Amino acid sequence: MSQHEEEYTDSLIDFLEVVWGEGYLSPGGAEEVSRILEGSDLRGRHVLDIGCGSGGIAMELVEKYGAGRVTGIDIEDGVLARAASRVEARGLLDRIILQRVDPGPLPFDDASFDIVFSKDSMIHIPDKEALFAEVHRILAPGGWFIASDWLISHDGEPSREMKHYVALEGLSFGMASPDRYRTALEAAGFDQVRMINRNPWYVEVARRERDAIAGELYQRACAAAGKDVVDHNVDTWNAMLVVLESGEHCPHHLRARRP
Ligand SMILES: C[S@@+](CC[C@H](N)C(=O)[O-])C[C@H]1O[C@@H](n2cnc3c(N)ncnc32)[C@H](O)[C@@H]1O
């Protein structure tokens, strides 16, 4: 059993999957995954998916992008159980390994992976410097780190609006700025660092998500996750929109190469 108190409860997973699709605990679905991976060749590669959640992306990496093997890691048993049943049902047990890990150093040998992928999970890992040193260590030379994550525009005191939003989320967020991510990646030894601010995209998408949660998805979401969860998340989305509109909440695509 995990020592970690689970944040992605069954009802939160149920709710998020109504909004973002089965197996997805972050926005944008398959289309956003394809934009993150644009120009990358995963065929036959061994890919690590950090924070694999309920497994939709790990399966896509194999089925759609031809990854040879995907190792999906997460710190929570609840999401991993969902991922495991999906992987088994799709007959992908020979290509996808799911592993629960503890926060901290990654339990893999040096140069174990061709590609390290992550989508919207590193927000939960506050020590970006230690994280990127570990990602660099476990990548083979010439390997790529390809990710998206939720960043904050600065490393000062978060605004009152940001604190309010994060409190409503109720999840452990350890947000950092684009400057801090870039510096940490370069200090870890990465080159060809590229970062793309996805704030303009997510402002638009999040408005539509909020309208859908309060509108056409409302009944289905209530049936899946309970009215309290859904009503709370309408408030959360409204608070998130304030910090998206100000630019303080700035999801990014990230890419860097281990020389
Ligand atoms: C927003 S979800 C994203 C899941 C998945 N990447 C997706 O896009 O559907 C974040 C995930 O990161 C996991 N997580 C949190 N801290 C982690 C850590 N230190 N190492 C690995 N995964 C972690 C959470 O349990 C959760 O499943």
The ligand as an SDF file (V2000), in Angstrom:
LIG
                    3D

 27 29  0  0  0  0  0  0  0  0999 V2000
   -3.0040   15.7690  -13.6910 C   0  0  0  0  0  0  0  0  0  0  0  0
   -2.6050   14.0650  -13.5310 S   0  0  0  0  0  0  0  0  0  0  0  0
   -2.0170   13.7290  -15.1740 C   0  0  0  0  0  0  0  0  0  0  0  0
   -2.0480   12.2580  -15.5120 C   0  0  0  0  0  0  0  0  0  0  0  0
   -1.6660   11.9320  -16.9580 C   0  0  0  0  0  0  0  0  0  0  0  0
   -0.3360   12.3610  -17.2900 N   0  0  0  0  0  0  0  0  0  0  0  0
   -2.6480   12.5630  -17.9190 C   0  0  0  0  0  0  0  0  0  0  0  0
   -2.2860   13.5660  -18.5520 O   0  0  0  0  0  0  0  0  0  0  0  0
   -3.7760   12.0530  -18.0260 O   0  0  0  0  0  0  0  0  0  0  0  0
   -1.1360   14.0800  -12.5540 C   0  0  0  0  0  0  0  0  0  0  0  0
   -0.6350   12.6940  -12.1340 C   0  0  0  0  0  0  0  0  0  0  0  0
    0.6680   12.8370  -11.5480 O   0  0  0  0  0  0  0  0  0  0  0  0
    0.7750   11.9060  -10.4910 C   0  0  0  0  0  0  0  0  0  0  0  0
    1.9050   12.2980   -9.6190 N   0  0  0  0  0  0  0  0  0  0  0  0
    1.9320   13.1930   -8.6140 C   0  0  0  0  0  0  0  0  0  0  0  0
    3.1650   13.2560   -8.0630 N   0  0  0  0  0  0  0  0  0  0  0  0
    3.9450   12.3870   -8.7460 C   0  0  0  0  0  0  0  0  0  0  0  0
    5.3190   11.9780   -8.6490 C   0  0  0  0  0  0  0  0  0  0  0  0
    6.1530   12.5020   -7.7390 N   0  0  0  0  0  0  0  0  0  0  0  0
    5.7590   11.0420   -9.5110 N   0  0  0  0  0  0  0  0  0  0  0  0
    4.9360   10.5010  -10.4370 C   0  0  0  0  0  0  0  0  0  0  0  0
    3.6330   10.8390  -10.5700 N   0  0  0  0  0  0  0  0  0  0  0  0
    3.1360   11.7660   -9.7320 C   0  0  0  0  0  0  0  0  0  0  0  0
   -0.5990   11.9630   -9.8580 C   0  0  0  0  0  0  0  0  0  0  0  0
   -0.8460   10.8610   -9.0040 O   0  0  0  0  0  0  0  0  0  0  0  0
   -1.4920   12.0000  -11.0940 C   0  0  0  0  0  0  0  0  0  0  0  0
   -1.8250   10.7070  -11.5300 O   0  0  0  0  0  0  0  0  0  0  0  0
  1  2  1  0
  2  3  1  0
  2 10  1  0
  3  4  1  0
  4  5  1  0
  5  6  1  0
  5  7  1  0
  7  8  2  0
  7  9  1  0
 10 11  1  0
 11 12  1  0
 11 26  1  0
 12 13  1  0
 13 14  1  0
 13 24  1  0
 14 15  1  0
 14 23  1  0
 15 16  2  0
 16 17  1  0
 17 18  1  0
 17 23  2  0
 18 19  1  0
 18 20  2  0
 20 21  1  0
 21 22  2  0
 22 23  1  0
 24 25  1  0
 24 26  1  0
 26 27  1  0
M  CHG  2   2   1   9  -1
M  END
$$$$
